[in-house]
Amino acid sequence: MIDRVYLENCLSFEKVELNFQNGLNVFTGPSGAGKSILMEAILSLFSLSDVKSKLGEVTLTNSNIKNEAFDISIEDDIVIKTIKKEKVRFFLNNQTISKKKLNEFSSKLIKHLNLKDTSDFQSTKLINFLDTLAIKKDKDFINKKEKFDSLYKELKEVNLKLEKIYSDESKLEDLKEFAKFEIDKIESINPKIEEYDDLNEIKKKLAKKDKLEDAIKDASLVLNYNSAVNNALELLEVDSSFFDDTMNELTNIFEKFNDSLYELEDIDIENVLDRIEKLASLQKRFGSIKECLEYKEEKIKELESYENISFEKTKLIKKQDELQNSIKVLALDLSDSRKKVSLLLEEKINKYLKDLYLNNAKILFEEKELDKTGVDLIKFELAGVSLETISSGEFNRLRLALLTSMSEFDIVDNGVLFLDEIDANLSGKESEAISKVLTKLAKSYQIFAISHQPQLTSSSNQHFLVDKKDGKSLVKKLDNQGRINEISRMISGEKITEEAVKFAKNLLK
């Protein structure tokens, strides 16, 4: 359960420090005082809404949570902190944790029920919940579901390939022509890897050929003085081998270059420049000659696939039929498992509806066209009537029964429920019914609720007043007299009557 909450600089709240007990904790106060802000701020500590406070901390005790990564054992105290500066940082027992990981951690303990959100009756959401429940009740269900998901993914890939073939068939000749054009264009140039660099080297040599010839011609004059140098070294009685080696090396260098010049004489500089220009255009388009050749191979394969499109289509249609048949069998099997666990959910919903002065809710299964969730379309009926035709009060009470039933399956024992404006716009009788359900539920869960009605407020184990003065929001726990005053205000408005006070006292008794 949540034992303590601490907030600093949270919109209209400068500082909040509250201690809570188990059971039903209710927040009341005038409109605009900051009740929803406070609720959202507490939820943000569990990464269930956006963080608005500069500093936040929540302490949980007696939780049935075990987490080896954060060294948390059952019954350990848990402390979650948030710090908001340039960005928001989350800490779990003084270890940093990501928002996503904290959300996953919190989802095992916290459930937020907001009656303004009516999406819980959506078929997809109900299917996801029933699948979660089926996994707990049927060991084989998860294997069936994983196989279904895998085959459905494969079917989608086959469908995409067939769609492309059907699309390609209508423009097949154009696609063939384009592929041939691209292949011929590259083959007409017939590029080779490294050829561009080699030709540029030749271009450089050709560009300085004349200069090199003149330079070598001038430098070759030194060779005419070999004999004179050797005679001088002999007279000096100096070993001339070092000079001979040098002159031999120089001669080899000059001869090697002259040989390369002879090779260049047969090269047409115009052809080289033209070839470089063509290769450069390919590199500019594809990034490199290697990527250009890879593109050509792709187009060759494409052209082959166009030629074999009829065969490929027949093969894919056969595969599509096989997959659809296998998936349909699995989908019906999943549907059977969902129907079984839906009876458990339906039974629990009707148990709550009895206390809410309603009965006979039915979870109905209709078969729909196969999709990623299977063949099930799930709808609700209340006393044989569709949800579209029931009153808003009936809808709210049915939704409360659904959400509380789901919560019993969905979160751990001694979990925490947040109920946002659960009794707004309800009659006294409806509010009293909701109060009875939540009082019963509060024996198993710690509940936080914003209330607009005296019936639920008077049933709370702790009552907190949220008020605003000089633009600043304040919250405090009320004693018995404070509760009488606040419930009286809820009954008669700002001008409290004796009848309202008397009624408030009776409610609290």
Helices and strands as residue ranges (DSSP letters): E 2-10, E 13-19, E 24-28, H 35-44, E 55-60, E 78-84, E 88-92, E 95-97, H 99-107, E 110-114, G 119-121, H 123-137, H 141-170, H 172-189, H 195-207, H 209-219, G 220-225, H 226-235, H 241-265, H 269-286, H 289-307, H 309-355, E 361-371, E 374-382, E 385-386, G 387-389, H 392-410, E 416-420, H 428-441, E 446-450, H 454-458, E 462-469, E 472-477, H 480-492, H 498-508
